[in-house]
Amino acid sequence: MRAWDYPFKTVRIACKVCNRRGQYSKARFVEIVGRNTALPTALGVIAKDCPMAGKPSNIIHDRCQAHYPDLITYSQNKAGRAMRGVGGVAD
């Protein structure tokens, strides 16, 4: 998924390690990261000033864990609808 494909008007980003949270309008987010930037790459752009970003570590809990919390819920809901045959094809 690319930045422009983000399914909501507001892009929320959160980190599980440092508890930083922020949000951008989709238009501002696309302006910052670029329309065709893949969402995982966009996280790196947004979280570039995180003290944990880019830190080499063998322990995952020591690295930046910026993520899109709304996409987790969106994916879970979409998968649930597909399993029930609502809004998608499920066997």
Summary of the structure (lengths in Angstrom):
residues: 91
radius of gyration: 15.1
end to end distance: 24.9
largest distance: 45.5
contacts: 228
relative contact order: 0.19
helix: 42%
strand: 16%
